[in-house]
Amino acid sequence: MLIMKCPKCDKYISSALLAEIKTIVCEHCHVEVPVNNVLVSSNGFTFDRNDLLKRFFRYRKLLDEVIDEHTSLSNSSGSSSESKRSIEQFLAILQGMMTGARDNFRYQFSVPVVAKLCYSRHECSGTFFNLSTEGARIEISSSNPLPRVKGGISIGFCLPDSEEIISVDGDICWTNKAKEGGSSKHSVGIRFRDLDKETHEKLWMYISAAASTEQK
């Protein structure tokens, strides 16, 4: 969760969009104020967002290690319930931190949004896991080849409740290969390339409206 102290009434403003906007109307005193000194609040812990951004990759590495430890403890019959509960709490804190440290708010879909993909001359379908005005995480069936990091990708999709096809090009920033022998999928991180103003506005209007609705 992103928060900031209102310079007018000294109460905390909470909004998932604080990383995207320059001003916001305080939910307490109803005055429009500039966005400054954004904090990340996660499970009772509060961090300065700028400090988190400076240490993003360090915390990202730590999160991966905690995820592995969480999986190990969950699969161990000899681990105590206290240890399992503690690692779950620690994992939740780190996940909240990393979400708040993103440069742009990413909306996480509760209902799969299908996309048509083309990369390395291979065409297939995928689903959006999350979406921002800068990029997205897309999941692809393991029956498809894993995209190449730094390679290009073309994406075509429709936003929920819309029949308009949005076409964007992007670069693949990272990949996570599906585990063998399971039902997991490839995960692919994509940064959009040369997004035109009209498409950027459509994405922003959808993301901001969806985030605002969920906060009510």
Buried (B, 14 or more C-beta within 10 A) or exposed (E): BBBBBBEEBEEBBEBBBBBBEEEBEBBEEEEEBEBEEBBBBBBEEEBEBEEBBEEBEEBEEBBEEBBEBBEEBEEEEEEEEEEBEEBBEBBEBBBBBBBBBBEEBBBEBEEEBEBBBBBEEEEBEBBBBBBBBBBBBBBBBBEBEBBEEEEBBBBEBEBEEEEEEBEBBBBBEEBBEBEEEEEBBBBBBBBBEEBEEEBBEBBBEBBBEBBEEEEE
